Amino acid sequence: MDTAEDLVSRIPLRRGECSHGNLGHLEPWNLWRIEHPLTTAKLEQMTHQIDTDQEELLEQQRALAEFGDFALKTETIDDILNRACELISRALETDLAKLMELLPDGRTFAVRAGIGWRPGIIGEVTVTAAENSPEGLTLKEGAVISANADEEERFEYHDFMKEHGVRAFVNVLVLSSQGRPPFGVLQVDSREPRNFTQSDIEFLRSYANLLGAAIERLRVVDELRAAVREKDLLIGELNHRVKNTLTTVQSIASQTLRNAPSLGHASDAIESRLIALSQVHNVLTDRSWAHVALHDIVAQAVEPYRSRGENRIHVQGGSVQVPPRMALPLAMALQELVTNAVKYGALSNGTGQIRVHWTLNGASTPPRLHLTWQETAGPPVQKPVRRGFGTRLIERSLAQELAGEVRIAFSETGVVCSVDAPLVS
């Protein structure tokens, strides 16, 4: 077992001040000459490092707090993303940082926000998330450190990063909630080789999680606002449709009563027109009052008058979707035409034919719809002395509703109705 003298004998002494000998011969003043391995310089170096680490930690905490406060008060996602890059750059003492947004295709990243980049980068540069790219590896591993571009063997730095002198970087995923794909990658870039630490990764992860929560808050707020706008729009649209329907019913009733030869005739005419109005409402309701196929509108009008075993009504035309504001007047006009054909025209005998066809001129702006109703082989047609409500409904109301031209010709071979109107919502 070592004695105290043995221990002292192994302590390095300054040359010329004391020799190895009996502990009792070591003068007290010589004890202060003992040179310990932990020198003052090393102590000062360690103290400085501790102070530096503490200051870096405080700066990171300040960045988190400042960003959290900013994100809660800001409603614009681009402002939040750019502020995030600014604060993360300050906290990790670099002059370059960026947010790479993952686009819906799941394979492309766009530089959505950043600090320190020249014009032409943010909002314009896109890269592919291949496996041998920084972003592709981040999607796989969640975080990536590249300490030195010259020694990097896993991937190539992007050209725009090389042009800005990036020699090292650290990045992490910005995650989304509810199983959605990540929003993107938060990346801090350095123009000098740098050994980013695991502590840097953990801080960056905490920061990215806070950023992800801020993005999610804005997404939820946007969805709620959109829902409120949709609700207000639906209420306004419902009010508009109810008023239009009541106006249409009022017009049908007053015009029919004014021109009907008898009350019974008026009753039948009003019932027929209201049924037609109801039927087209059913078609629009089935489509949630969105655009409806023109073929469905025409079929709805003529289908009740097709006789089994006969082929007297011919419908032909391409796929054309019309908005509700056009569907209603078109359906009412077709109902008037087919009713007139049954009473007086091509469907009032056993040989008459009806051909309904349409084309869409896509070369014009907006596209124009050309629709023709043509009757042949019916009874001889005589031009009426006065135009009834049905004719006026078609020529005036339809033209006004469609903002187009509508003509009815009473030719000897049969009635011809032509419609030329712009196809706009």
Secondary structure, DSSP 8 states (H G I E B T S, - for coil): ---HHHHHHTS-B-TTT--S--GGGS-HHHHTTB--SS-HHHHHHHHHHHHHHHHHHHHHHHHHHHHHHHHHH---HHHHHHHHHHHHHHHTT-SEEEEEEE-TTSSEEEEEEEES--TTSTTT-EEE--TTSHHHHHHHHSEEEE--GGG--S----HHHHHTT--EEEEEEE--STT----EEEEEEESS-----HHHHHHHHHHHHHHHHHHHHHHHHHHHHHHHHHHHHHHHHHHHHHHHHHHHHHHHHHHHHHH-SSHHHHHHHHHHHHHHHHHHHHHHHHTTTS-EEHHHHHHHHHGGG--TT---EEEEE---EE-HHHHHHHHHHHHHHHHHHHHTSGGGSSS-EEEEEEEEETTSSS-EEEEEEEEESSS-----SS--HHHHIIIIIIHHHHTSEEEEEEETTEEEEEEEEE---
